[in-house]
Amino acid sequence: MYEMMAGQPPFEADNEEDLFQSILHDDVLYPVWLSREAVGILKGFMTKNPARRLGCVTAHGGETAIRSHAFFKEIDWDALELRKVKPPFRPKIVSQLTAIDFLLCCRICFNDIYITTNHKVYSFLAINFHTEEVLS
């Protein structure tokens, strides 16, 4: 969620070991443009102590604490579970190998991601996305 909201990862390092140490010990910086609710849920999810992490504390409602968080105040969870919420975007699926919307999204949202070879595109397209669920 942090990467989707901030446009960059919460932790960075030159190698995997340093990244793990950063995750364990460094504080996360939150961009000033994030709403109070967004920062609140991100802090809740990234609390290092699992006994205090959002969704993990039985005394605070466990998983239901996530649903009742102010960040999700506009979500009708019952309607969502019944698939009665209209998605803001519904891709046109021509076949099970359709990935054009994903590729366009990557180019639009993440300018530093480039799929440069046919091999990479083919590898991506070979994944089965269970489109029958999307079509229903």
ZADO-1210 file (C-alpha; in nm, 4 decimals, padded with zeros to 6 digits):
<atoms>
<atom x="00.0000" y="00.0000" z="00.0000" code="MET" pos="1"/>
<atom x="00.2845" y="00.2362" z="00.0810" code="TYR" pos="2"/>
<atom x="00.4321" y="00.2008" z="-00.2676" code="GLU" pos="3"/>
<atom x="00.0941" y="00.2554" z="-00.4330" code="MET" pos="4"/>
<atom x="00.0322" y="00.5706" z="-00.2293" code="MET" pos="5"/>
<atom x="00.3835" y="00.7164" z="-00.2137" code="ALA" pos="6"/>
<atom x="00.5166" y="00.5995" z="-00.5491" code="GLY" pos="7"/>
<atom x="00.8305" y="00.4544" z="-00.3943" code="GLN" pos="8"/>
<atom x="00.9169" y="00.1774" z="-00.1487" code="PRO" pos="9"/>
<atom x="00.9240" y="00.2565" z="00.2245" code="PRO" pos="10"/>
<atom x="01.2716" y="00.1035" z="00.2614" code="PHE" pos="11"/>
<atom x="01.5699" y="00.1113" z="00.0287" code="GLU" pos="12"/>
<atom x="01.9163" y="-00.0409" z="00.0404" code="ALA" pos="13"/>
<atom x="02.1991" y="-00.1461" z="-00.1872" code="ASP" pos="14"/>
<atom x="02.1663" y="-00.5150" z="-00.1068" code="ASN" pos="15"/>
<atom x="01.9219" y="-00.7619" z="00.0440" code="GLU" pos="16"/>
<atom x="02.0880" y="-00.7809" z="00.3863" code="GLU" pos="17"/>
<atom x="02.0881" y="-00.4020" z="00.4265" code="ASP" pos="18"/>
<atom x="01.7256" y="-00.3944" z="00.3135" code="LEU" pos="19"/>
<atom x="01.6281" y="-00.6452" z="00.5834" code="PHE" pos="20"/>
<atom x="01.8124" y="-00.4386" z="00.8439" code="GLN" pos="21"/>
<atom x="01.6366" y="-00.1253" z="00.7217" code="SER" pos="22"/>
<atom x="01.2977" y="-00.2946" z="00.7522" code="ILE" pos="23"/>
<atom x="01.3784" y="-00.4071" z="01.1054" code="LEU" pos="24"/>
<atom x="01.5315" y="-00.0862" z="01.2390" code="HIS" pos="25"/>
<atom x="01.4627" y="00.2234" z="01.0260" code="ASP" pos="26"/>
<atom x="01.1660" y="00.4563" z="01.0608" code="ASP" pos="27"/>
<atom x="00.9395" y="00.5087" z="00.7624" code="VAL" pos="28"/>
<atom x="00.9046" y="00.8605" z="00.6246" code="LEU" pos="29"/>
<atom x="00.5591" y="00.9555" z="00.4978" code="TYR" pos="30"/>
<atom x="00.5111" y="01.2063" z="00.2148" code="PRO" pos="31"/>
<atom x="00.3337" y="01.5252" z="00.3236" code="VAL" pos="32"/>
<atom x="00.0647" y="01.4815" z="00.0569" code="TRP" pos="33"/>
<atom x="-00.0745" y="01.1633" z="00.2150" code="LEU" pos="34"/>
<atom x="-00.3938" y="01.2092" z="00.4127" code="SER" pos="35"/>
<atom x="-00.4003" y="01.1598" z="00.7880" code="ARG" pos="36"/>
<atom x="-00.6063" y="00.8423" z="00.7326" code="GLU" pos="37"/>
<atom x="-00.3576" y="00.7060" z="00.4771" code="ALA" pos="38"/>
<atom x="-00.0621" y="00.7673" z="00.7087" code="VAL" pos="39"/>
<atom x="-00.2583" y="00.6131" z="00.9951" code="GLY" pos="40"/>
<atom x="-00.3294" y="00.2870" z="00.8166" code="ILE" pos="41"/>
<atom x="00.0232" y="00.2621" z="00.6781" code="LEU" pos="42"/>
<atom x="00.1697" y="00.3163" z="01.0244" code="LYS" pos="43"/>
<atom x="-00.0711" y="00.0557" z="01.1576" code="GLY" pos="44"/>
<atom x="00.0377" y="-00.2015" z="00.9002" code="PHE" pos="45"/>
<atom x="00.4090" y="-00.1247" z="00.9358" code="MET" pos="46"/>
<atom x="00.4259" y="-00.1300" z="01.3141" code="THR" pos="47"/>
<atom x="00.7353" y="-00.3369" z="01.3796" code="LYS" pos="48"/>
<atom x="00.6000" y="-00.5066" z="01.6925" code="ASN" pos="49"/>
<atom x="00.3359" y="-00.7601" z="01.5760" code="PRO" pos="50"/>
<atom x="00.1707" y="-00.7437" z="01.9196" code="ALA" pos="51"/>
<atom x="00.0793" y="-00.3808" z="01.8385" code="ARG" pos="52"/>
<atom x="00.0300" y="-00.4055" z="01.4589" code="ARG" pos="53"/>
<atom x="-00.3061" y="-00.3150" z="01.3032" code="LEU" pos="54"/>
<atom x="-00.5110" y="-00.6289" z="01.2496" code="GLY" pos="55"/>
<atom x="-00.3011" y="-00.8405" z="01.4866" code="CYS" pos="56"/>
<atom x="-00.4297" y="-00.7254" z="01.8263" code="VAL" pos="57"/>
<atom x="-00.7287" y="-00.9310" z="01.9402" code="THR" pos="58"/>
<atom x="-00.8176" y="-00.6781" z="02.2101" code="ALA" pos="59"/>
<atom x="-00.8559" y="-00.4115" z="01.9376" code="HIS" pos="60"/>
<atom x="-01.0744" y="-00.6256" z="01.7150" code="GLY" pos="61"/>
<atom x="-00.8130" y="-00.8255" z="01.5257" code="GLY" pos="62"/>
<atom x="-00.8799" y="-00.8190" z="01.1524" code="GLU" pos="63"/>
<atom x="-01.1983" y="-00.6148" z="01.1965" code="THR" pos="64"/>
<atom x="-00.9824" y="-00.3231" z="01.3139" code="ALA" pos="65"/>
<atom x="-00.8603" y="-00.2964" z="00.9544" code="ILE" pos="66"/>
<atom x="-01.2127" y="-00.2733" z="00.8134" code="ARG" pos="67"/>
<atom x="-01.3174" y="-00.0174" z="01.0706" code="SER" pos="68"/>
<atom x="-01.0095" y="00.2040" z="01.0202" code="HIS" pos="69"/>
<atom x="-01.0861" y="00.5625" z="00.9098" code="ALA" pos="70"/>
<atom x="-00.9007" y="00.5015" z="00.5813" code="PHE" pos="71"/>
<atom x="-01.1775" y="00.2607" z="00.4764" code="PHE" pos="72"/>
<atom x="-01.4719" y="00.4661" z="00.6069" code="LYS" pos="73"/>
<atom x="-01.6291" y="00.4888" z="00.2588" code="GLU" pos="74"/>
<atom x="-01.6111" y="00.1128" z="00.1925" code="ILE" pos="75"/>
<atom x="-01.9310" y="-00.0888" z="00.2208" code="ASP" pos="76"/>
<atom x="-01.7663" y="-00.4195" z="00.3043" code="TRP" pos="77"/>
<atom x="-02.0881" y="-00.6220" z="00.2800" code="ASP" pos="78"/>
<atom x="-02.1624" y="-00.4878" z="-00.0689" code="ALA" pos="79"/>
<atom x="-01.8013" y="-00.5452" z="-00.1693" code="LEU" pos="80"/>
<atom x="-01.8132" y="-00.9091" z="-00.0582" code="GLU" pos="81"/>
<atom x="-02.1381" y="-00.9564" z="-00.2506" code="LEU" pos="82"/>
<atom x="-01.9724" y="-00.8013" z="-00.5590" code="ARG" pos="83"/>
<atom x="-02.2265" y="-00.5219" z="-00.5667" code="LYS" pos="84"/>
<atom x="-01.9666" y="-00.2419" z="-00.5738" code="VAL" pos="85"/>
<atom x="-01.9028" y="-00.1098" z="-00.9226" code="LYS" pos="86"/>
<atom x="-01.5273" y="-00.1000" z="-00.9932" code="PRO" pos="87"/>
<atom x="-01.3889" y="00.2393" z="-01.0993" code="PRO" pos="88"/>
<atom x="-01.2218" y="00.0703" z="-01.3976" code="PHE" pos="89"/>
<atom x="-01.3119" y="-00.2518" z="-01.5757" code="ARG" pos="90"/>
<atom x="-01.0612" y="-00.3700" z="-01.8356" code="PRO" pos="91"/>
<atom x="-01.1742" y="-00.5079" z="-02.1698" code="LYS" pos="92"/>
<atom x="-01.0626" y="-00.8694" z="-02.1746" code="ILE" pos="93"/>
<atom x="-01.0330" y="-01.0109" z="-02.5230" code="VAL" pos="94"/>
<atom x="-00.8623" y="-01.3344" z="-02.4233" code="SER" pos="95"/>
<atom x="-00.6911" y="-01.4997" z="-02.1284" code="GLN" pos="96"/>
<atom x="-00.3613" y="-01.3564" z="-02.2512" code="LEU" pos="97"/>
<atom x="-00.4794" y="-00.9947" z="-02.2529" code="THR" pos="98"/>
<atom x="-00.2383" y="-00.7752" z="-02.0604" code="ALA" pos="99"/>
<atom x="-00.2638" y="-00.4456" z="-02.2491" code="ILE" pos="100"/>
<atom x="-00.4342" y="-00.2580" z="-01.9645" code="ASP" pos="101"/>
<atom x="-00.1694" y="-00.3702" z="-01.7197" code="PHE" pos="102"/>
<atom x="00.1105" y="-00.2728" z="-01.9550" code="LEU" pos="103"/>
<atom x="-00.0473" y="00.0678" z="-02.0202" code="LEU" pos="104"/>
<atom x="-00.0929" y="00.1211" z="-01.6489" code="CYS" pos="105"/>
<atom x="00.2721" y="00.0425" z="-01.5874" code="CYS" pos="106"/>
<atom x="00.3804" y="00.2906" z="-01.8506" code="ARG" pos="107"/>
<atom x="00.1483" y="00.5588" z="-01.7137" code="ILE" pos="108"/>
<atom x="00.1953" y="00.5089" z="-01.3385" code="CYS" pos="109"/>
<atom x="00.5538" y="00.3917" z="-01.3158" code="PHE" pos="110"/>
<atom x="00.7667" y="00.5733" z="-01.5686" code="ASN" pos="111"/>
<atom x="01.0771" y="00.3858" z="-01.4595" code="ASP" pos="112"/>
<atom x="00.9344" y="00.0421" z="-01.5482" code="ILE" pos="113"/>
<atom x="00.9960" y="-00.0644" z="-01.9063" code="TYR" pos="114"/>
<atom x="00.9235" y="-00.3968" z="-02.0668" code="ILE" pos="115"/>
<atom x="01.1829" y="-00.3963" z="-02.3391" code="THR" pos="116"/>
<atom x="01.1948" y="-00.7407" z="-02.4927" code="THR" pos="117"/>
<atom x="00.9390" y="-00.9734" z="-02.6430" code="ASN" pos="118"/>
<atom x="01.0679" y="-01.2426" z="-02.4082" code="HIS" pos="119"/>
<atom x="00.9682" y="-01.0360" z="-02.1020" code="LYS" pos="120"/>
<atom x="00.6241" y="-00.9636" z="-02.2447" code="VAL" pos="121"/>
<atom x="00.5790" y="-01.3264" z="-02.3404" code="TYR" pos="122"/>
<atom x="00.6803" y="-01.4404" z="-01.9919" code="SER" pos="123"/>
<atom x="00.4282" y="-01.2028" z="-01.8434" code="PHE" pos="124"/>
<atom x="00.1530" y="-01.3067" z="-02.0821" code="LEU" pos="125"/>
<atom x="00.2067" y="-01.6745" z="-02.0081" code="ALA" pos="126"/>
<atom x="00.0661" y="-01.6300" z="-01.6560" code="ILE" pos="127"/>
<atom x="-00.2926" y="-01.7494" z="-01.6095" code="ASN" pos="128"/>
<atom x="-00.4904" y="-01.4704" z="-01.4412" code="PHE" pos="129"/>
<atom x="-00.8153" y="-01.6678" z="-01.3993" code="HIS" pos="130"/>
<atom x="-00.9968" y="-01.4238" z="-01.6259" code="THR" pos="131"/>
<atom x="-01.3183" y="-01.6192" z="-01.5889" code="GLU" pos="132"/>
<atom x="-01.3538" y="-01.4587" z="-01.2423" code="GLU" pos="133"/>
<atom x="-01.3007" y="-01.1124" z="-01.3913" code="VAL" pos="134"/>
<atom x="-01.5559" y="-01.1754" z="-01.6632" code="LEU" pos="135"/>
<atom x="-01.8321" y="-01.2872" z="-01.4256" code="SER" pos="136"/>
</atoms>
